[in-house]
Amino acid sequence: MIPHRLGPIVLLLACAACAGQEAPAAQPEPVTTDVGGETAPAINRGPALSPLADSIAQSLVFLPRNQKWFTAAARGKRMLIDLGRVDVEVRKDSARAHAYREAVASRSPLALGSHLRLHGPWGADDVEIAGFDTWNGRIVAVLRAPAHVDALARRVEPLPAAARIAETETAATQTPVATPSCARDSIPPGYLERVLFVRDSLEQQLRLESVMPYDRLVPTITVKNTVAPGCFGEGRTIVVSSLRAGAYEVVREKIVMISDSGAVTPVRLVGSRWRAHEAIYAFDADGDGTDDLAVKGTSDRAGGMVIFKLIEGPRLEKLVGGFNWETR
């Protein structure tokens, strides 16, 4: 116990010792991840944010920090990677736009200059994060990509791709892409007619088998058929036939894979948050030599892109998803 008379002296000495020390830096607030509703600490790569950037940072919802795969796509004639969502308007005012980029650069799970391996319909290339922006309410990284990729991004939209973090921060992974399991330009005689027949048959089955729970839904029935040719091991084409009614109150889907010989195999779709799906593009999303499938998923007033990996079974399992949108 400190004697009563010495208490003030000890207190003064303690205060004097602390006077020459800086206060501990404030720790970043937890950021809610965009998947699963869990929380993870924000990443702080630089000095303290400006007041406006700090305010905007509270409205940034990033993907999980341990995520290895990211969704990429051509948007606005540029290749972008989806990193999460921004819940405030940051585009119309230059000061807010600058503060937004400052906040993203400090908190993003991928730093400026990060190297990734980008897999798309054209093949695979090494790319680098050149900056940050926003697109339709999403936090996006702008890619510095080879000229042939930039040329495709200027002409094709959507141009889906999957990006994987490189093994090191200084050099991208140089893993060679496996040889495709089929000759993409070779189509067996009569194959196109077979695909069209299967597509029409799927639609007819959906219309015959789907019973509407309410009469008001009958006039709203529509069927969206999409076809994705590719190299799916023993399959050459995936057909997605999707029946919808009302505000996606009723959705029925049939997904099949058609082989070179014309044989039809049902395919299960696993891991999507969306009710209805449309095939966008078949491409080798992970470099294993077998094509995977990018789809547009939709529900009532919401949607997004999902890239599914083809697994033996056969089934399509979600590899990554992004560029989600919502109307209110």
VOLUM-991638 format. One line per field, with one value per residue (C-alpha): residue in one letter; x, y, z. Coordinates in Angstrom, 3 decimals. Layout:
! residues N
type: c(A	...)
xx: c(X	...)
yy: c(Y	...)
zz: c(Z	...)
This chain:
! residues 328
type: c(M	I	P	H	R	L	G	P	I	V	L	L	L	A	C	A	A	C	A	G	Q	E	A	P	A	A	Q	P	E	P	V	T	T	D	V	G	G	E	T	A	P	A	I	N	R	G	P	A	L	S	P	L	A	D	S	I	A	Q	S	L	V	F	L	P	R	N	Q	K	W	F	T	A	A	A	R	G	K	R	M	L	I	D	L	G	R	V	D	V	E	V	R	K	D	S	A	R	A	H	A	Y	R	E	A	V	A	S	R	S	P	L	A	L	G	S	H	L	R	L	H	G	P	W	G	A	D	D	V	E	I	A	G	F	D	T	W	N	G	R	I	V	A	V	L	R	A	P	A	H	V	D	A	L	A	R	R	V	E	P	L	P	A	A	A	R	I	A	E	T	E	T	A	A	T	Q	T	P	V	A	T	P	S	C	A	R	D	S	I	P	P	G	Y	L	E	R	V	L	F	V	R	D	S	L	E	Q	Q	L	R	L	E	S	V	M	P	Y	D	R	L	V	P	T	I	T	V	K	N	T	V	A	P	G	C	F	G	E	G	R	T	I	V	V	S	S	L	R	A	G	A	Y	E	V	V	R	E	K	I	V	M	I	S	D	S	G	A	V	T	P	V	R	L	V	G	S	R	W	R	A	H	E	A	I	Y	A	F	D	A	D	G	D	G	T	D	D	L	A	V	K	G	T	S	D	R	A	G	G	M	V	I	F	K	L	I	E	G	P	R	L	E	K	L	V	G	G	F	N	W	E	T	R)
xx: c(0.000	1.269	1.356	-1.216	1.393	3.271	0.182	0.099	3.889	3.703	0.771	2.705	5.741	3.566	1.974	5.394	6.610	3.607	3.902	6.619	4.782	2.297	-1.198	-1.774	-3.157	-6.873	-7.734	-9.906	-13.556	-14.680	-15.973	-18.902	-17.977	-20.075	-20.511	-22.138	-22.649	-19.496	-17.183	-13.483	-11.099	-10.499	-7.147	-5.196	-2.318	-1.507	-1.730	-4.886	-7.720	-9.051	-12.339	-14.419	-12.623	-13.035	-16.765	-17.104	-15.053	-17.872	-20.128	-17.728	-18.521	-15.627	-15.333	-13.658	-9.936	-9.081	-10.812	-8.544	-10.858	-12.552	-15.119	-13.869	-15.780	-15.696	-17.653	-17.433	-14.827	-12.444	-11.610	-12.728	-12.639	-15.524	-14.336	-17.622	-20.272	-20.470	-23.624	-23.346	-23.205	-19.580	-19.691	-21.378	-18.993	-15.269	-14.283	-16.319	-14.951	-11.383	-12.145	-13.780	-10.647	-8.547	-10.732	-10.745	-6.956	-6.565	-9.164	-9.271	-8.435	-6.305	-3.665	-2.752	-0.178	-1.355	-0.716	-3.346	-3.851	-6.872	-8.758	-11.214	-12.712	-9.489	-7.167	-5.149	-2.915	-1.081	-2.671	-2.071	-4.389	-3.865	-6.502	-9.933	-13.333	-17.044	-19.509	-23.262	-22.882	-19.912	-16.355	-14.131	-10.425	-9.291	-6.891	-3.732	-3.978	-2.274	-3.350	-5.386	-7.448	-8.078	-9.139	-11.687	-12.977	-13.641	-15.679	-17.400	-19.693	-20.233	-16.848	-16.717	-13.453	-12.127	-9.078	-6.888	-4.386	-0.806	1.377	3.553	2.905	5.781	5.161	2.044	1.620	3.056	1.094	0.488	-3.104	-4.048	-4.899	-8.665	-10.392	-11.869	-11.381	-13.534	-13.979	-14.983	-18.758	-20.042	-22.497	-26.074	-24.968	-26.501	-29.882	-29.637	-28.926	-31.921	-34.161	-33.064	-33.540	-37.091	-37.910	-36.771	-39.000	-41.970	-41.415	-41.208	-44.444	-46.286	-44.974	-45.145	-48.421	-49.132	-50.456	-52.491	-54.384	-52.930	-49.483	-50.480	-50.268	-46.826	-45.137	-41.961	-39.189	-35.604	-33.395	-29.624	-26.936	-23.212	-20.943	-17.592	-15.269	-16.937	-15.033	-17.485	-19.930	-19.847	-22.823	-24.730	-28.349	-30.143	-33.919	-35.543	-39.289	-40.360	-43.735	-44.712	-41.977	-39.943	-42.641	-42.423	-39.150	-38.519	-35.252	-33.759	-30.013	-28.479	-25.176	-25.093	-22.196	-20.596	-22.844	-25.964	-26.487	-28.201	-27.131	-28.928	-26.700	-27.232	-26.500	-25.132	-24.379	-26.294	-28.226	-30.349	-33.635	-33.230	-30.177	-29.044	-25.824	-23.443	-20.225	-18.369	-14.637	-11.900	-12.149	-9.363	-6.956	-7.622	-8.482	-12.244	-14.623	-16.759	-19.873	-20.544	-24.212	-26.417	-28.488	-31.679	-34.313	-37.007	-35.364	-31.844	-29.201	-25.530	-22.912	-21.827	-19.020	-19.650	-16.983	-17.993	-17.593	-18.009	-21.480	-22.086	-22.815	-21.981	-20.578	-20.063	-16.462	-17.052	-19.736	-19.967	-21.195	-24.455	-27.166	-30.400	-33.304	-35.498)
yy: c(0.000	3.518	5.906	8.677	11.451	9.641	8.922	12.318	12.181	8.702	9.831	12.889	10.759	8.296	11.125	12.616	9.257	9.007	12.561	11.723	8.701	8.748	7.464	3.997	4.046	3.499	0.016	-0.290	-1.112	-4.643	-4.920	-7.200	-9.679	-10.080	-13.827	-15.541	-12.414	-12.984	-10.185	-9.804	-6.983	-4.372	-4.204	-0.981	-0.605	3.070	6.158	7.236	8.038	11.504	12.228	11.806	8.591	7.234	7.949	6.198	3.234	2.408	1.698	-0.647	-4.362	-6.461	-10.115	-12.359	-11.728	-15.411	-15.649	-16.952	-16.797	-13.646	-12.900	-10.804	-9.384	-6.709	-3.672	-0.276	-1.603	-2.538	-5.782	-5.456	-7.689	-7.615	-7.012	-6.354	-3.650	0.038	1.183	4.945	7.138	7.901	8.718	12.084	14.231	14.323	14.780	11.733	9.711	10.530	9.691	6.425	5.323	6.298	4.149	1.160	1.258	1.151	-1.523	-3.756	-7.476	-7.052	-4.313	-2.026	-3.881	-7.363	-10.041	-12.555	-15.287	-14.502	-17.339	-16.403	-17.667	-16.641	-18.630	-17.503	-14.495	-12.766	-9.467	-6.747	-4.483	-0.978	0.912	0.887	2.111	1.432	-0.188	-0.462	-0.395	-2.769	-2.189	-3.140	-3.376	-2.215	-4.663	-3.997	-6.839	-7.846	-5.976	-8.875	-9.071	-5.311	-5.555	-8.249	-6.228	-3.287	-5.439	-8.115	-7.553	-9.506	-11.200	-13.469	-14.585	-16.029	-14.581	-16.360	-14.747	-15.469	-17.531	-14.490	-10.762	-10.099	-12.585	-14.216	-17.961	-19.408	-22.652	-23.737	-24.188	-27.817	-28.915	-28.794	-32.159	-31.717	-29.871	-26.777	-26.044	-29.600	-30.268	-33.775	-33.999	-33.404	-32.259	-28.787	-30.263	-32.595	-29.679	-27.725	-30.775	-31.306	-27.611	-27.604	-30.864	-29.455	-26.417	-28.589	-30.786	-27.770	-26.303	-29.623	-30.505	-27.106	-26.497	-22.923	-22.503	-19.441	-18.712	-15.192	-16.694	-18.566	-15.545	-14.670	-17.972	-17.565	-20.013	-18.886	-21.348	-20.815	-22.992	-23.080	-25.114	-26.162	-28.990	-30.640	-33.903	-36.308	-33.479	-30.828	-28.615	-27.576	-26.508	-24.526	-24.356	-22.126	-21.569	-18.553	-17.143	-13.985	-12.220	-15.455	-16.959	-20.167	-21.303	-24.693	-25.558	-28.408	-28.499	-31.172	-31.952	-33.321	-35.526	-35.808	-38.785	-36.835	-38.599	-36.415	-36.374	-34.374	-31.947	-30.793	-27.197	-26.655	-23.542	-20.736	-18.132	-17.242	-18.811	-18.796	-19.146	-18.419	-19.712	-16.917	-18.617	-21.915	-21.633	-23.263	-21.202	-22.951	-24.220	-27.944	-28.557	-29.005	-26.160	-24.663	-22.495	-18.818	-17.997	-15.026	-15.699	-13.813	-13.620	-11.031	-7.614	-8.995	-10.965	-11.559	-13.607	-17.053	-19.228	-22.924	-25.616	-28.829	-31.802	-35.454	-36.608	-34.552	-31.418	-27.728	-26.426	-22.732	-21.621	-17.910	-15.274	-11.506	-8.350	-8.705	-6.102	-5.176	-2.856	-1.376)
zz: c(0.000	-0.891	2.109	1.938	1.524	-1.256	-3.358	-5.189	-5.824	-7.388	-9.525	-10.781	-11.642	-13.561	-15.538	-16.324	-17.616	-19.924	-21.224	-23.755	-25.186	-28.049	-27.482	-28.973	-32.501	-32.779	-33.938	-37.065	-36.566	-37.512	-41.052	-41.835	-44.526	-47.657	-47.149	-44.200	-42.089	-40.017	-38.942	-39.528	-38.571	-41.238	-42.961	-42.448	-44.895	-44.477	-42.291	-40.531	-42.899	-43.498	-41.670	-44.849	-45.861	-42.339	-42.499	-45.855	-44.601	-42.172	-45.184	-47.004	-46.811	-48.127	-49.027	-46.406	-45.908	-46.409	-49.796	-52.564	-55.593	-56.879	-59.586	-62.493	-65.439	-68.114	-66.992	-68.661	-71.125	-68.270	-66.485	-62.870	-59.784	-57.313	-53.734	-51.936	-51.721	-50.823	-49.043	-49.666	-52.773	-53.675	-57.392	-57.835	-55.785	-56.568	-52.917	-51.867	-54.796	-53.729	-50.098	-51.185	-53.048	-50.030	-47.768	-50.113	-50.577	-46.796	-46.030	-49.134	-48.749	-51.907	-51.871	-54.732	-56.855	-55.824	-58.456	-59.515	-62.086	-64.270	-66.006	-68.743	-72.014	-73.806	-71.497	-68.457	-67.796	-64.964	-63.919	-61.338	-59.344	-60.742	-58.747	-57.162	-58.273	-57.824	-60.192	-59.612	-55.843	-55.787	-54.602	-57.526	-58.295	-61.729	-63.368	-65.326	-67.852	-71.120	-74.253	-75.679	-72.463	-72.466	-76.121	-75.272	-72.302	-74.606	-77.005	-74.896	-71.911	-69.821	-70.122	-67.059	-65.476	-62.227	-60.469	-57.934	-55.600	-56.643	-54.351	-53.651	-53.669	-56.053	-58.856	-60.212	-60.321	-63.509	-63.460	-67.073	-68.193	-68.835	-72.367	-73.103	-73.003	-76.497	-79.780	-79.254	-82.966	-83.865	-83.962	-84.840	-87.755	-86.639	-83.183	-83.378	-84.308	-81.322	-78.966	-80.283	-79.905	-76.284	-75.496	-76.863	-75.085	-71.733	-72.156	-73.058	-69.988	-67.710	-69.055	-68.704	-65.235	-63.515	-61.673	-60.605	-57.046	-58.090	-61.302	-61.455	-62.094	-65.259	-67.610	-66.202	-67.046	-69.086	-69.959	-70.521	-72.400	-72.528	-74.101	-73.273	-75.599	-74.143	-73.140	-70.140	-70.105	-71.730	-72.398	-75.098	-74.204	-71.081	-71.510	-68.783	-69.094	-66.473	-65.973	-63.901	-62.890	-61.040	-59.089	-59.078	-56.847	-58.864	-60.434	-62.005	-63.742	-65.713	-66.438	-68.668	-70.324	-73.890	-74.986	-78.443	-79.155	-78.181	-74.847	-72.237	-68.571	-65.852	-63.927	-60.330	-59.389	-55.854	-53.821	-55.516	-53.525	-56.583	-57.629	-61.418	-63.642	-67.199	-68.755	-69.780	-70.838	-70.552	-69.853	-67.800	-64.617	-62.666	-65.335	-64.900	-68.572	-68.019	-68.695	-65.954	-66.225	-65.565	-65.028	-64.352	-61.245	-60.435	-57.733	-57.061	-57.675	-57.159	-58.981	-59.617	-61.432	-60.256	-61.618	-61.067	-61.202	-62.904	-60.555	-61.421	-60.599	-62.588	-60.629	-60.747	-57.449	-56.769	-57.184	-56.672	-57.177	-57.356	-59.062	-57.149	-57.674	-55.974	-56.770	-54.048)
